[in-house]
Amino acid sequence: MTNDDVSANPRTLRPRRAAPRETAVELTSSGVPVSERDFFIEEFRGVTIVVALPVLSAAGLQAVSRTVGEFTTGDTRFIFVVPTDCVSDTATAVGGLAMDGSSAWSDEAIARLWLAIADSECVVIGSESSAVARTAGSVAASVRASKMVLTDPGGGWGTPPRSFADIDLHRERLTRHLAERGLDEFPHAAQEALAGGAYSVNLCRAEDLEFELFTFDGRGTVLTQGRYLHLASLQVDDFPAIEALVAQGVREGVLKQRSRIEIARMAAGGLGARVLRTGHLAGIVGLETDRYAGTGFGEVSGLITVAEFSGLGAGGLLIDGLIELCRERGIANLFAVTVSGEAADFFARRRFIEVGRQDVPAAKWEDYDVDRLESARCFLRAVSATPRSVSQGT
């Protein structure tokens, strides 16, 4: 099997179906790729989404209406929280049931809300303009909504917006940033929704709701709390997604061409970082050992992560998984070769040591691309017999 050098940190790709360059991508009337929209409509099947709309422009209302209109199967439920004077227009735009907001969500009020969303599947709740985010957080927690969206004309966090942020890790910086935008209640609202059972909270503009919910890239920031990914062996059911990722990498010039049998070999012995709630792949990696049999070396092969999950540590999780896999197989050394400075920094952060080409197995350089040899950098990490946390001696 011919191995690819690791040439990104990790390779950031989007989980789209492979398509020839000349094939046009079908778009909705607003510019959302149809394939991505269909993916997320299925993703949100049977899910309740709470959307806070403190500032609602005509363009924002149109985007909200289009978004709801994409869900024609009736399996996704929406609760919109808007300023009181926007309730009528919003209910008309989305075909929803209008309800008065409550400053104190009593058991009776919550029970009425449960019945309303169960029966109508789209509810619009009015609130004081200054309390829309706080009300949305309370509502999300009360109905145990799976997702909440907080909208603001300023969009996500940062320019361009970062894709993901763990609210525990980034609490102080995020709170300070939102306070500077006059959004003091947003962090508490997000925290309340997450504590109530939401797996994520999106921060975006109302005008971008379609792109935030229906595309892999989104246009805002997704806030999560705690572990969002877990490590697991790749399955044969993953193979179409793995092929699509590799094909995307080849088209974008970050991967060499692989045959299907080479992809299958990588997948059969590889690991995946999966989203806890859905099981979707956030990244994959392979471990090449056959080529180095008897040397005690294994190589990082085909490290790829999906752009949608950038910032969640999928690359580090996959490398940690490879280290454990090497430990189980009695492989003493794990190495990677890269021509990318970004990837070099990534491996250095993962406690790999840069070494010379002579310090990795000679088999690596058999039929190696001579044009890449000059800039190839090697990184090596020794694999201890037991995990670091267990082998702390005195």
Disulfide bonds with the S-S distance in Angstrom:
none
